[in-house]
Amino acid sequence: MLAVLCPGQGSQKPGFLTPWLDLTGAEARLRGWSELAGVDLVRLGTEADADEIRDTARTQPLLVAAALLAAEQLPMAEVTLTAGHSVGELGAAALAGTLPTESAIALAGVRGREMAAACALEPTGMAAVLGGDPDEVVAAINGHGLHAANRNGSGQIVAAGAVAGLEKLAAEPPARARIIRLQVAGAFHTPYMAPAEAALATAAAEIDPSDPARILLSNLDGGPVDDGREVLQRLVRQVTAPVRWDLCMATLAALGVTGVIELPPAGTLAGLVKRELKGTGAPEIVTLNTPDDLPAARDLIARHGTAAGQEPNARFSSNESRDETDRREGSA
């Protein structure tokens, strides 16, 4: 079974879209999407420096556009599963057939602008907590009035909240853990983003989603969602809810995924999957960063996609996935 992954904020690099503009129609495509996103995607992906593309309002539509642009060069009909990290979920939903491409780009523009605005309301931030016992790490995060905003697996939990709380966490780290402050504008995936969630909900209300045509995993609980309306509701809710990428990777393993392609700018999610899904059942991974990587990605799809007979062993419903999540989390 083959999975295509869409990266989230922080994976961008200056000039990463430059080689893609050599493809026929790519620049025109991006210019059209720029009108929907409210930012110049061509300039941001080719000429802007690291500071400019770190701006949440610019980064989020840029990442979604990059993933969708590259995916147009792949035989997506042979892909069984899609998933995205944070804003990457919008791209994954479009690739699953739940959102029109134009809607995903437009929502990414709204999401980025509104989250940037929410960040400006009060001083907040994020910090990666590396290592330590996961339960102790979460307890320490909560104890300082912070939120476990991202759980990325492989001993990576991201704390988010007030700057004062982050400073206290850094001064009193959990046992066997180290703290790295992240260069982000604010506390994403926490209640601090409530104004952005409300604005995104208003924009999403204008969209009529379709049910996914392939398995689409949710950051909320790591499980697949098969109802289009629920997908859209989760995309809105995820602005203030933690990203459970650890549970998404657990589902990749449970479903027996044998091949993974990360769309550009690729590397972050591929690295997490490689560290988390090790051993004899580890999936083969291709990072798609430039058009030169397309032959390897197409070859992986040919060997692991639906045309090669790599169908899922079982497709379970979102309710069943939540039951499995409860068992993994030890809850009732």
HELIX and SHEET records of a PDB file:
HELIX    1   1 THR A   18  ASP A   22  5                                   5    
HELIX    2   2 ALA A   26  ALA A   37  1                                  12    
HELIX    3   3 LEU A   41  THR A   46  1                                   6    
HELIX    4   4 GLU A   52  ARG A   54  5                                   3    
HELIX    5   5 THR A   56  ALA A   71  1                                  16    
HELIX    6   6 MET A   76  GLU A   78  5                                   3    
HELIX    7   7 GLY A   88  LEU A   95  1                                   8    
HELIX    8   8 THR A  101  CYS A  119  1                                  19    
HELIX    9   9 PRO A  134  GLY A  143  1                                  10    
HELIX   10  10 VAL A  163  ALA A  171  1                                   9    
HELIX   11  11 PRO A  191  MET A  193  5                                   3    
HELIX   12  12 ALA A  194  ALA A  204  1                                  11    
HELIX   13  13 GLY A  228  ARG A  237  1                                  10    
HELIX   14  14 TRP A  245  ALA A  254  1                                  10    
HELIX   15  15 THR A  268  GLU A  276  1                                   9    
HELIX   16  16 PRO A  291  ASP A  293  5                                   3    
HELIX   17  17 LEU A  294  HIS A  304  1                                  11    
HELIX   18  18 THR A  306  ALA A  308  5                                   3    
HELIX   19  19 SER A  318  GLU A  329  1                                  12    
SHEET    1   A 5 ILE A 215  LEU A 216  0                                        
SHEET    2   A 5 LEU A  81  GLY A  84  1                                        
SHEET    3   A 5 LEU A   2  CYS A   6  1                                        
SHEET    4   A 5 GLY A 259  GLU A 262  1                                        
SHEET    5   A 5 GLU A 284  THR A 287  1                                        
SHEET    1   B 4 HIS A 147  GLY A 153  0                                        
SHEET    2   B 4 GLN A 156  ALA A 162 -1                                        
SHEET    3   B 4 THR A 124  GLY A 131 -1                                        
SHEET    4   B 4 ALA A 177  ARG A 181 -1                                        
END                                                                             
